[in-house]
Amino acid sequence: MKQRWFRLLPVMMIAFIIGFMDRTNVGFAIPTMGGELGLTSSILGFASGVLFVGYGIAQPICGWIADRGYGKPMIALMMVLWGIAEISQSAVHTAPQLVAVRFAIGLFEGGIFPTFLLFVKNWFAPSERARANGVWQLCYPLAALLSGPIAGYILQFGSWRTLFIIEGIFPILWVAVWLWGVADSPRNAKWLDAGERERILERIAQETRARALQSGPQVAASFGSQIRRPSILIFMASILLWNVGFLGFVIWLPSVIHQQPGLSSATTGWLSAIPYGFAMLVMPVLTYWSDRTLERRLLCAIPLAIAGIALAVGGITYASNAFAVNMALLVVAGAMLYGSQPVLWSIATELLPQEVAGALTGTINGVGVIGAFAGPYIVGYVRSLTNSFSSGLLAMGVSLVATSALLLLITEVSRPRRATRSKSVALQAESGGH
């Protein structure tokens, strides 16, 4: 069953790395683009955040399409469209043009996240999903780790327009690999032999039945019934607050670091990569223990609380701290925030029934992108008012601590009874791990 891990997930991961870089590279362009176009921090924050409005609008629709088995061709088309939109971002000259292009990029990228979570649900058993999410969601710290130095060197030898052109070509080129390397489910994967297909499907069915017996009576698997469940509503609110910190951090981190006098664009890029490098160390540890113990809430809530406290402390003390102390706080926040992300989204794969998982994931993340819009905008707005990022860091920190508190209320994904855990471990041993 290794092709799931070494073919499917890496192709997904690289596709998302490309999308993530195209969404967030504006953070590296802001210091020079803002001055050249005469845009304030508030306007730049709004333009950065409006991408996620388009992203949110697209998610429920694309999730619905993915539920019907068309995720693979849909994502191929979306990659071509967002690549074209990214390249067109290099031609903007006014604030309205920038806002329109950013909205279009979000609209075309919106389907990728709910589709990928559905792929994980289709391909992996419950006891594997945190690690499976951890593999493709390595894209977040890995993309951030790569995008800083790449953007820094492009900006050193070119301009912000060059940055958008070069990075807009990537998704168009990756379409061919995507069409070769993925399938919506094991049933549709021509590159699996019949025996391997049956083993995958049987393991998923066995563990799903075991978890259903442990969970007790089930709510009808319709979109309307599921969206009214308290646990779904709490998770939706959690994602909204989490996005305030998550996207605010990634969009404004280069600008926060760039405040330090004497830093070049390349140095800023390398320093911006450090928190994500540590996240890549934290992520496999959290996903391994989450799958081993089937504990989702604590292994997500505790790291998010630590990230929130680090950002809040940084917001309160930033002006008086040495640069090394501020970098240490940003590293702790980034490592915990990004390192815990696969565990967070493994909660969704366990809460949602198979029949409407894509549409519900898209709706949850679609509502959540209100926070993705608010995070960059809030930080940019308070920066315009105060000429400081301190209040923005504090706001992101508070939102992450609140996220942690909400996640602890979702009792449906609390650690299963010992018998259920033992059965999952036995199934994993029987299948030979990955």
Secondary structure, 3 states (H helix, E strand, C coil): CCHHHHHHHHHHHHHHHHHHHHHHCHHHHHHHHHHHHCCCHHHHHHHHHHHHHHHHHHHHHHHHHHHCCCHHHHHHHHHHHHHHHHHHHHHCCCHHHHHHHHHHHHHHHCCHHHHHHHHHHHHCCHHHHHHHHHHHCCHHHHHHHHHHHHHHHHHHHCCHHHHHHHHHHHHHHHHHHHHHHCCCCHHHCCCCCHHHHHHHHHHHHHHHHHHHHHHCCCCCCCHHHHHCCHHHHHHHHHHHHHHHHHHHHHHHHHHHHHCCCCCCHHHHHHHHHHHHHHHHHHHHHHHHHHHHHCCCHHHHHHHHHHHHHHHHHHHHHHHHCCHHHHHHHHHHHHHHHHHCHHHHHHHHHHHCCHHHHHHHHHHHHHHHHHHHHHHHHHHHHHHHHHCCCHHHHHHHHHHHHHHHHHHCCCHHHCCCCHHHHHHHHHHHHHHCCC
